[in-house]
Amino acid sequence: MTDRDPFAEGERAARKNLPAEANPYQDGSDEHALWAAGHEKVASSTEARESEGD
């Protein structure tokens, strides 16, 4: 059994500025959705901080 956390992996990917298309999980899988949600959480908060500085 692995201890992979797709949500946390997606968050880390967004922090590394990897695009959402870098999602390593099969499209339509629960893991894909979790990874995407983690990525979106970080990406959207980063975008919000950047727009506040404009």
Contact map, one row per residue, 1 for C-alpha under 8 A:
111000000000000000000000000000000000000000000000000000
111100000000000000000000000000000000000000000000000000
111110000000000000000000000000000000000000000000000000
011111001000000000000000000000000000000000000000000000
001111111000000000000000000000000000000000000000000000
000111111100000000000000000000110110010000000000000000
000011111110000000000000000000100111111000000000000000
000011111111000000000000000000000010010000000000000000
000111111111100000000000000000000010011000000000000000
000001111111110000000010000000000111111100000000000000
000000111111111000000000000000000010011111000000000000
000000011111111100000000000000000000001000000000000000
000000001111111111100000000000000000001000000000000000
000000000111111111110000000000000000001101100000000000
000000000011111111000000000000000000000001100000000000
000000000001111111000000000000000000000000000000000000
000000000000111111100000000000000000000000000000000000
000000000000111111110100000000000000000000000000000000
000000000000110011111100000000000000000000000000000000
000000000000010001111110000000000001001100000000000000
000000000000000000111110000000000000000000000000000000
000000000000000001111111000000000000000000000000000000
000000000100000000011111100000010011000000000000000000
000000000000000000000111110000010000000000000000000000
000000000000000000000011111010110010000000000000000000
000000000000000000000001111110110000000000000000000000
000000000000000000000000111110011000000000000000000000
000000000000000000000000011111011000000000000000000000
000000000000000000000000111111111000000000000000000000
000000000000000000000000000111111100000000000000000000
000001100000000000000000110011111110000000000000000000
000001000000000000000011111111111111000000000000000000
000000000000000000000000001111111111100000000000000000
000001100100000000000000000001111111110000000000000000
000001111110000000000010100000111111111000000000000000
000000100100000000010010000000011111111100000000000000
000000100100000000000000000000001111111110000000000000
000001111110000000000000000000000111111111000000000000
000000101111110000010000000000000011111111100000000000
000000000110010000010000000000000001111111110000000000
000000000010000000000000000000000000111111111000000000
000000000010011000000000000000000000011111111100000000
000000000000011000000000000000000000001111111110000000
000000000000000000000000000000000000000111111111000000
000000000000000000000000000000000000000011111111100000
000000000000000000000000000000000000000001111111110000
000000000000000000000000000000000000000000111111111000
000000000000000000000000000000000000000000011111111100
000000000000000000000000000000000000000000001111111110
000000000000000000000000000000000000000000000111111111
000000000000000000000000000000000000000000000011111111
000000000000000000000000000000000000000000000001111111
000000000000000000000000000000000000000000000000111111
000000000000000000000000000000000000000000000000011111
